[in-house]
Amino acid sequence: MPTSLRVLRVVDTVLPERLEGTVVEMGSGWGHVAFFLACKYKKSKVIGYEKSWVPFLFSKIFYVRVKNLSFKRVDFKDVSIEEADLVYCYLFPAGMEMISKKKRNGILISNTFSLPNGKVQKEIRVSDIYRTKIYLY
């Protein structure tokens, strides 16, 4: 399920103004959030991880000209996020359980699902039809 534009606008309100480092999207799907992050953080290296072939190939082809953006066909379970300065994810509850077990040092933003036992710094409810929650860790 892609992140809607309305939700992405709310996510933008909790993102740091500036960031230089590594930005990761876990489960990048069709790549539009990773693209948004690459445009926002032009000095950062942005990596989208996607396991499914079709969205992965679409992202690789469609966003090929964005120099600071790359996509890797890897299951997010197999990705280390310890060195990431910012991680964005829109996963499922079991996926968030897996993320909660990974070592991380940077900011984590989650769409819809919270980290089990995670200490939320900020929680925002989007005024969309789903009343989507955005979690900042």
DAFEN-V751423 format. One record per residue. N is the residue number from 1. RES is the residue in three letters. SS is DSSP state (a for helix, b for strand, c for the rest). OMEGA is omega in whole degrees, -180 to 180 (999 if undefined). NEAR is the number of other ideal C-beta (glycine too) atoms within 8 Angstrom. Layout:
# DAFEN-V751423
<<N:RES:SS:OMEGA:NEAR> <N:RES:SS:OMEGA:NEAR>>
This chain:
# DAFEN-V751423
<<1:MET:c:-179:2> <2:PRO:c:174:6> <3:THR:c:-179:9> <4:SER:c:178:8> <5:LEU:a:179:5> <6:ARG:a:178:9> <7:VAL:a:-180:13> <8:LEU:a:177:12> <9:ARG:a:178:8> <10:VAL:a:176:12> <11:VAL:a:-179:14> <12:ASP:a:-179:9> <13:THR:a:180:7> <14:VAL:a:178:10> <15:LEU:c:175:10> <16:PRO:c:-180:6> <17:GLU:c:179:3> <18:ARG:c:179:5> <19:LEU:c:173:11> <20:GLU:c:-177:7> <21:GLY:c:-177:10> <22:THR:b:177:11> <23:VAL:b:-176:17> <24:VAL:b:169:14> <25:GLU:b:-180:15> <26:MET:b:-176:14> <27:GLY:c:-170:12> <28:SER:c:176:14> <29:GLY:c:-176:12> <30:TRP:c:169:8> <31:GLY:c:-174:16> <32:HIS:a:177:10> <33:VAL:a:177:15> <34:ALA:a:177:16> <35:PHE:a:178:11> <36:PHE:a:-179:10> <37:LEU:a:178:14> <38:ALA:a:177:15> <39:CYS:a:-180:8> <40:LYS:a:-176:8> <41:TYR:c:-175:14> <42:LYS:c:180:7> <43:LYS:c:-180:6> <44:SER:c:172:15> <45:LYS:b:-178:8> <46:VAL:b:-179:15> <47:ILE:b:174:13> <48:GLY:b:178:15> <49:TYR:b:-179:15> <50:GLU:c:-178:15> <51:LYS:c:-175:9> <52:SER:c:-175:7> <53:TRP:a:-172:6> <54:VAL:a:178:6> <55:PRO:a:178:12> <56:PHE:a:-179:12> <57:LEU:a:177:8> <58:PHE:a:-179:10> <59:SER:a:-179:16> <60:LYS:a:-177:9> <61:ILE:a:-173:7> <62:PHE:a:-175:7> <63:TYR:c:-175:13> <64:VAL:c:-176:6> <65:ARG:c:179:4> <66:VAL:c:-169:9> <67:LYS:c:-176:4> <68:ASN:c:-177:10> <69:LEU:b:175:13> <70:SER:b:178:7> <71:PHE:b:179:15> <72:LYS:b:178:8> <73:ARG:c:-177:7> <74:VAL:c:174:9> <75:ASP:c:-177:7> <76:PHE:a:178:14> <77:LYS:a:-176:5> <78:ASP:a:-176:5> <79:VAL:c:173:10> <80:SER:c:176:6> <81:ILE:c:-177:14> <82:GLU:c:-177:8> <83:GLU:c:-178:6> <84:ALA:c:177:13> <85:ASP:c:179:10> <86:LEU:b:176:18> <87:VAL:b:174:15> <88:TYR:b:176:15> <89:CYS:b:173:15> <90:TYR:c:-174:12> <91:LEU:c:-180:11> <92:PHE:c:-176:6> <93:PRO:a:179:6> <94:ALA:a:176:6> <95:GLY:a:178:13> <96:MET:a:174:15> <97:GLU:a:179:9> <98:MET:a:179:10> <99:ILE:a:-177:16> <100:SER:a:-180:10> <101:LYS:c:-179:5> <102:LYS:c:174:9> <103:LYS:c:177:6> <104:ARG:c:-179:9> <105:ASN:c:-175:6> <106:GLY:c:179:10> <107:ILE:b:174:9> <108:LEU:b:176:15> <109:ILE:b:-179:15> <110:SER:b:178:16> <111:ASN:b:172:12> <112:THR:c:-174:7> <113:PHE:c:-178:11> <114:SER:c:173:10> <115:LEU:c:175:12> <116:PRO:c:179:7> <117:ASN:c:178:4> <118:GLY:c:178:10> <119:LYS:c:-177:4> <120:VAL:c:174:10> <121:GLN:c:-179:5> <122:LYS:b:177:7> <123:GLU:b:-179:9> <124:ILE:b:174:10> <125:ARG:b:-180:8> <126:VAL:c:179:12> <127:SER:c:175:5> <128:ASP:c:-176:9> <129:ILE:c:-179:3> <130:TYR:c:-175:6> <131:ARG:c:-177:8> <132:THR:c:175:12> <133:LYS:b:174:10> <134:ILE:b:-178:15> <135:TYR:b:176:13> <136:LEU:b:179:12> <137:TYR:c:999:11>>
